[in-house]
Amino acid sequence: MLKSFSPYVQKILGNTAWLFSEKILQMVLGLLVGVWVARYLGPADFGLYNYVLAMVGLFAPLAKLGLDNIMVRDLAQDSEQKGEILGTGFVLKAIASSLATILVVAVVFFLKPEEQQTQILVGIYALGSAFRAMDVVEYWFQSQIASKYVVWTRNAVYLTITLLKVVMIQTGAPLIAFMIILALEQALTGIGLAIAYQRSGEGLQQWRLRGQRAKQLLKDSWPLILSGIVIIIYMRIDQVMLAQMQGAESVGIYSAAVKISELWYFIPISIINSIFPAVVQGKTEGQTVYLRRIQKMFNLMAVISYAVAIPITLLSPWVVNLLYGPNYGAAATVLTIHIWAGVFVSSGVARETWLTTEGLMTLSAVMTALGAAVNVGLNLLLIPNYGGAGAAIATVIAQIIAAYVAGAFIPQTRMIFWRQTQALFLIGWWGGK
C-alpha cells in the first residue's frame, strides 16, 4: 500500500512508524511498570518522586535552550553545515545544562531548607540531565527523517532501565535507588545517541563551535526558551504548588492521574516531528500547499485528541481503580478534568510548527507566558479549596488560553486561530480543507 505514495511521503510515513514503535513500547512498559512503582511507593513517596521530576523539569527549558525546532529547521535547510550546527548546538546545550543543574539545586535548598532527602534526590536527578546536550544528535536524525537510529538507542536504554526498576521493586529498594536509575537513564541515552551517530556514518570529530552560528541560534531561539519556560510552568508548576500547599501525598494522587492523562502525548509530538520538514518545504512550493498541510495537521490533532479524551472521561473511575487500586481513588476526578488539556496541547504543538516556520517565535513566548500566568493565578485560588481537582482545572484553562484563545487577539496569528477553530469544531474535516 505504501508504494501508492510518493517516495517522500513513504519516507515520512516510515519515520512516523519508527517514532510510534518507540513510544508505543515505552507507553506499554511505562504504564505497567509505572503503575507498579506507584503502588510500591504509595501516594506519599510517589508524590515526592514526582515532585523531584517536576522541580527539575521546571529548569529543562533552560537546558534545552529552545533549540529543538530551530536546529531541525537549519539542518533540513542546509545539511552541508551539520558539523557547525551540531557542534555549536552541543556546546550551548552543555553550558546551559550545567547552569540549570546548579540553579535547580539552589532553588530546592531555598524552598526545602529542612528536607535533606528532597535536596539529595533533586541533586541526583539534576546531574543526570547534564547528558541531555547530546540530544542534538536526535535533531540531525529528525531533519533527515531517519528516526530509526534514535528509536534503537532509546528503546535499548529504556528496556534496561525498566528492568532495573523491576529489580528495585523486587528487592525492596528505597526511593533514592529509583532516582539514581532515572539519572542513569539520561546518561546512557546521551552515550547511546553518540554511538548511534557514529555508526550511521557520521563523525563527532567533524563537530565544531562557531561563534557566529552560536549568536544566530540564540537569536532565533530565545523566544522559544521563554516559551519553553512558561510551557513547563503551566505543565508542571501545579505539582510543585500542590507539594508546597497540600503535601506530597496530594502530589502523588494528582501525578497518578496526570500519568494517564499525558500517556498519549507522544502521538501528536511524533506526528509533528515527522512532518515538520515537509511543512517547511511546503512553504517553498506555494502558499496553497503550505496552508493545506497546516490545516491537515490541525484536523488530525483534533480528531486524535477527541478519540482519547471522550472515552477516558467516561471511564476514569474504572481506569484509576484498575491501574492504581483504591489508595488512588481520588485521582479519578483529576483525570476526568485533566484529560481535556490534551486537546489543546495537540493543537498547540501543531501551531508551534507554523510559528517556527513563519519566524514568529516571539509571539509563541507571549501567548504561553499568558497561559502560565493564568495557571499560577488559578492554582493559588483553586488548590486550597479543591486540591488536585483545582490544579487540573487551572491546567485545562491555561492550555485553552495559551494554545488557542490568545491567537484570536493577535493580528499575525488570527488566521491560524480560525484554522484551529475549524479543526476543533471538525468544520470541513472530511473534505480535508
N, C-alpha and C positions, 0 to 999 in steps of 0.2 A: 504493500500500500504506500509506503514511503517513496517509492520510485515515481509516483504520480506527482510529487512535489519537485520544485527546482532544487539543485544541489545545495544552494544557500539555505533554503528552508529546511531541507533534510538535516543540514548541519546544526541548525538551531534546535530542531526537534530532538536530535540525538544528544545535544548538550543538555537540554532540559531534562531528558530521560536520565542522564548521569546524575544531575543535581537531585532529581527526585529520588533516585535509588539510594543516594546517601542519606537524605533527610527521612525517607520512609524507614530505613534501617534504624536511624537514630531515634525516630519517633516511637517505634515499637519497643526497642530496648529501653529507651529513656523513660517511657511510660511505665513499663513493667518494673524496672529496677528503681526508677524514681519513686514510685509508689511504695516499693519495698523499703527504700531508705526512709521515706516519710513515716511509715508505720513503725519502723525500727527506732527512729529517733524520738518520735512522739511530737505533739504540737509545739512544745517549748523549745527543744533543741532544734527541731526543724525550722522554727521561726528564727532562731539565732543563725542557723545555716544560711537561710535566705536573706537575712539582714546583712550578712557579710557580702553575699553576692550583689545585693542591691547597692551597698555602700561603695564597693569597688567599681560597680557598673556606672555609678554617677560620674566617675572620672574617666571612663572608657572613651568618650568622645575626644577628650584632650589627647589621649594616647593615639587615637586613630587619625587625628588632625583633619578629618573630613576629606581624606584623600581618595576614598574608595572610587566613586564615580569619576572624579577628576582624572585619576591615573588610568582608569579603564578607557575613558574618552581619549586621552592623549596617546595611549598605546594603540588604540584602534585606528587613530588617525595617522600616526607616524611610528610604526613599529620598528623602523630602522634606528630610532633613537632609544630603544628599550634599555640599553646599558646605562645611559644617562638618567632616564626617567626612573628606573627601578633603583639604581644606586642612590640617587638623591632622595627618593621617597623613603628608602630604608633608613638612611641616616636621620632624616627628620623624624620618622616614627620612633626610632630607638631613643633619641633625645627626649621626645615627648612622653614616651612610656616611662622613662626614668623619673621625670618630673611628676607625672601622675601618681606613681608609686609613693613618692615622698609626701605629696600633698594629702593623699587619702589616709596615710598612716597618721599624719599630723592632725587631721580633722577628727579622726576617731579618738585620739588621745584627748582632744578638747571636749568632744561630746560625751565620751565614756571614760572619764579620768579614773574611776574606781573599778572598772571592769577589765581586768588584765586578760582574761580569756578572750574577750572580744577583740582586744588590741592585737593579741598574738594571731588569732585567726585571720583578721584583716591583713596583717603583715605578710603572712604566708601566702595567701591568695594573690595579693597585690604583686608580690615578687614574681609569681608565675606569669603575670600579664606582660612582663618585660619582653617575653619572647614573641609577642604579637607583631613586632616590627617585621617579621618575616612574612606577614600577610601580603606584602607587596607581590609575592610570587603568585598568589591567587588572583590578583588583579591582572597579571600578564595572561594567565590561562583564560580568564573571563574575556579579555579583549580579543583573544584568538578563538573564542567559542570552543574551548578544549578543556572543559572542567573535569574530564575523567581522571587526570593526574591528581587533582585536588581531592576528588572523591576517594581514590585509592588510599591516599595518605590519611585523610580524616577518618575513614572507616577503620583502617588498621589501628589507629590510636584510640578511637572510640571503643572498639571491641576490647582492647587491652584494659582501658580504664574501667569499662563496665564490669569486666571480670574481676578486677581488683576491688570494686565496690561490693560485689557479691562475697568475696573473701572476707572483707572487713565486717560485713553483716554476720557472716557465719562464725567469725572468731570473736564477736562482741567488741569490736574496736570502738574507741571513743570518738567524739565529734572531730577532734583535731586531725585524726587519721584521714577522714573524708576530705578535709580541706587541703591536706598535703597531696592527696590524689588529684584534686582539681587543679592545683598548681602544676603538678607533674604533667597533666594532660596538655596544658598550654605549652610547656617546654617541649614535649615530644612532638606536638603538632608543628611548632616552628622548625625543629630539626628535620622533621619529615618533609615539609614543604621545600626546604633547601635541597634535600636529596632528590625529590621529585623533579625539581627544576633542572638539576644537573643531568638526571637520567633522561630527560626529554630532549636532550641535545643542546641545551643552553649552558652558559657558564657564568657562575657567580664572579669569576675573576674579571669579567667584562664590565661589571658594575663600576660606576664612577660618580663621584659627587661633583656637581657643578653649581656654583653659587647663583648664577643667573636662573637656572632651572628651579632651584630652591625658592628664590624670590617669586617666580611665576606661580609655582604650585601653591605657595602660601597665600599669594594674592587672590588666586582663584578659589582657594578652599576655606579661607577664614569665615565666610558666611556659613559654610557647611559645618565648620567647627562649632559656631554658635548654635546653629540649627541642631546639631547632634547633642549638644549640651542640654538644650531645652527639651528635646525629644526624650532623652533619657530621664530628665527631671519628671516629666509627666508620665513616663512609663515606670519609673522606679521610686520616685520620691514618696509615693504612698506607703511603701513598705518601711522606709526609714521613719516617716512621720508616725506610722502605726506603732513602731517599736518605741519611739520616744513618748507617745501619748497613752498607749494601752498595753505595752509589754510584748515580749517575744511570742507568747502563745497566740496572741491575736494575729501576729505576723504569720505564724505557722498555718493557721486556719485560712487566712487570706491567700497565702502563697500556694496552698494546695489547690484552690480554685483557679488562680492565675496560671498555674502549670497546665491545667486542662485547657483554659481559655486561649492560651498562646501556643498550644501544641502544634497547631496547623499553620502558623505564620510562615513557615518555611515555603509553603506553596506559592503565595504571591511573590515572595522575595526571590525564589528560584526562577519563576517565570520571568520576572522583570530583569534579573541578572542575565538571563539568556537572550532576551530580545532587545536589550538596551543598545547593543551595537547596531542592530537592524533599524532601530528608531533613529539613531544618529545618522546613519546612511540614508534613511528615508527623507531626511531634510534636504539632501543634495539632489534627490530625484523629483522634487517638486512639492509645493505646499499641500496639494490634494492627497498625495500618497502619504505624506508625513502626518497630516491630521487624521487620516483614516486609520493609520496604525495607532495613533494616540487614543482615538475613540474605542478601538477594539480592545486596547489594554484596559480602559476603564470598564467597559462592558463585561469583560471576562472577570475582572476583580470583583465586580458587584455580584455576579451570579455565584461565583465560588463562595463568597462571604455569606450570602443568604443560605446557601446549601449547608453551611456549617452552623450558623447562628440559630436558625429556627429549630432544628432537632434538639440541639443542646439546651435551648431554653425550655423546651417541653420535658426533657428527660433529666435535668440537672440533679434532682434529689437521688434518683436511681443511680446515676453515673457516679456521684460522690460516694454514696454508700458502698457501691460495688468496688470502687478502687481503694478508698481510704478507710472505710469502716466507720462505725458510729462515733468515734472520737473526733472526727472531722465533719460531723453532720451540718454544722453551721456554714460550711463552705458552699453548700448548695445555693443559698440565697445570693452569695457573692458571685458565683458562677453565672447564674441566670442574668445578672446585670452586666457583668464584665465581658461576657461573650460578644456583646454588640459593639464593643470598641473595635473589634477586628474588621467590621465592615468599613470603618473609616481609616483604619490602619492600612488596609489594602489599597483603598482609593488614594491615600496619601503617598504610598510607595510609588504608585503609577504616576502621580502628579510630580513627584520629585524627579522622575526621568525627564519630563517635559521642562521643568525649571532648570535642570542642569544643562540640557541641550540648548536652551534659549539663553543661557548665561544669566539667569535671574535668581541665583542662589541667595542674594541678599534678601529677597522677598520671602524665601523659604525660612530664613532665620527670623524675620519679623513675625510671620504667621505662627511658627512654632513657639516663639517666645510668648506670644499672646496666649497660646494654649497652656503653656507651662504656668504662667501667672494665674490663669483661671483654675488650674488644677490645684496649685498650692493654696489659693484662697478658699476653694471649696473643701479641700481636706481639713483646713483649720475650722471650718464651720460644721462639717458633717461627721468627722471622725469621733469627736467627743460624745455625740448622741447616738450615732449609728454604727460605729466601729468599722469593720471591714466592708460592710454594705455601703456605707457612706463614701469610703475610699473608692469603691467600684463606680459609684455614681459620678464622682468627681472625674475619674479617668475617662469615662464614656463622653461626658460633656466636653471635656478638654479636647478629646480627639475630634469630636464633631466640629468644634470651633477651629482648631488648628488645621485639620486636613481638608476641611470643606467650606464652612461658612465664611471664614475670613477672606477667601478668594473672591467673594462677591463684592467686597468693598474696595478692592484694589484694581484700578483700570487695566493694568497689564495682565492680570490673572482672571478677569471677569469671563473671558471667552472659555477658558479651561474650566471655570466653575460651572458654566452651563453644560459643558460636556460631561462633567462629573454628575450633574443633576440628571441628565439623560440616562446615564448608566445606573445610578442609584434607584431611579424610578422605572428602569427597564424600558425606556422610551426608544422605540426603533431598534431594540437589541436584535430581534430576529432578522431584521433586514441588514444587520452588520454595518449600519451607518454611524 
